Amino acid sequence: VQLVESGGGLVQPGGSLRLSCAASGFTFSSYYMMWVRQAPGKGLEWVSDINSSGGTADYADSVKGRFTISRDNAKNTLYLQMNSLKPEDTALYYCTRGGGYWGQGTQVTVSS
């Protein structure tokens, strides 16, 4: 199982980023997927999840209305579109399918 996140970077408040998570080594289309983040000096925070078909998604209150999770099962890729970014969104973002399988994370820094 391999999960590789990308798309992070430095962005100004109010800006947007799109994170990607390329999955391999398992049947991606069969798994529920999640984005989790860890801000500096803080614990892990669940951000969003999506069911295997992509038809159902859920969000943490802190990102609801600003972030959109999606997936392309044909490309074995999970996405997180992040709009109206705030400094408090600064964190290392991970994708995970559960079962102890995580990517290495991609850093998002929101700062002017």
MOUR-V654204 format. One record per residue. N is the residue number from 0. RES is the residue in one letter. PSI is psi as a letter, one per 20 degrees, with the letter a starting at -180 (999 if undefined). NEAR is the number of other ideal C-beta (glycine too) atoms within 12 Angstrom. D_FIRST is the distance of its C-alpha to the first C-alpha in Angstrom with 2 decimals. Layout:
<<N	RES	PSI	NEAR	D_FIRST> <N	RES	PSI	NEAR	D_FIRST>>
This chain:
<<0	V	p	21	0.00> <1	Q	p	18	3.78> <2	L	p	36	6.84> <3	V	o	24	10.15> <4	E	q	34	13.39> <5	S	r	24	16.74> <6	G	i	27	20.28> <7	G	r	31	21.66> <8	G	a	22	25.07> <9	L	p	16	28.62> <10	V	q	26	30.50> <11	Q	q	18	33.88> <12	P	p	19	34.50> <13	G	i	17	34.66> <14	G	a	22	32.29> <15	S	q	23	29.08> <16	L	q	33	25.57> <17	R	o	28	22.68> <18	L	q	41	19.16> <19	S	q	29	16.23> <20	C	o	42	12.49> <21	A	p	26	10.74> <22	A	q	32	7.53> <23	S	r	17	5.83> <24	G	j	14	4.29> <25	F	r	18	5.94> <26	T	n	13	9.53> <27	F	g	30	9.85> <28	S	i	22	13.54> <29	S	i	16	13.43> <30	Y	p	29	12.19> <31	Y	p	26	14.40> <32	M	q	44	13.31> <33	M	q	34	15.13> <34	W	p	49	16.45> <35	V	q	36	17.71> <36	R	q	38	19.98> <37	Q	o	24	21.78> <38	A	q	23	25.23> <39	P	p	14	26.94> <40	G	j	8	28.21> <41	K	r	13	26.89> <42	G	a	12	24.32> <43	L	q	19	21.30> <44	E	p	24	22.47> <45	W	p	25	20.86> <46	V	g	38	21.66> <47	S	q	39	20.69> <48	D	r	29	18.66> <49	I	q	34	18.60> <50	N	r	22	18.40> <51	S	h	22	16.45> <52	S	i	17	19.35> <53	G	j	24	20.17> <54	G	i	13	23.56> <55	T	p	16	23.58> <56	A	q	28	22.83> <57	D	q	21	24.07> <58	Y	q	24	24.93> <59	A	q	25	26.22> <60	D	h	13	29.96> <61	S	i	21	29.71> <62	V	i	32	27.97> <63	K	p	16	29.30> <64	G	i	13	31.21> <65	R	h	27	29.76> <66	F	q	35	26.01> <67	T	p	27	24.47> <68	I	q	38	20.92> <69	S	r	28	19.95> <70	R	q	37	17.29> <71	D	n	20	17.46> <72	N	h	22	15.62> <73	A	h	9	17.04> <74	K	j	17	15.41> <75	N	l	27	12.04> <76	T	p	30	13.33> <77	L	q	46	14.44> <78	Y	q	32	17.71> <79	L	o	44	20.13> <80	Q	p	25	23.69> <81	M	o	38	25.72> <82	N	r	21	29.49> <83	S	l	23	32.46> <84	L	q	33	30.54> <85	K	q	25	32.24> <86	P	h	20	32.29> <87	E	i	21	30.79> <88	D	i	37	27.59> <89	T	p	29	27.01> <90	A	r	36	23.74> <91	L	p	29	20.29> <92	Y	p	46	18.13> <93	Y	q	34	14.54> <94	C	q	45	12.38> <95	T	q	32	10.56> <96	R	j	34	9.71> <97	G	r	20	11.18> <98	G	j	13	10.51> <99	G	j	8	10.20> <100	Y	o	24	7.13> <101	W	q	28	8.98> <102	G	a	33	9.59> <103	Q	i	19	12.46> <104	G	q	25	14.96> <105	T	p	32	17.77> <106	Q	p	26	21.37> <107	V	p	38	23.91> <108	T	p	25	27.51> <109	V	o	29	30.36> <110	S	q	18	33.67> <111	S	999	13	36.96>>
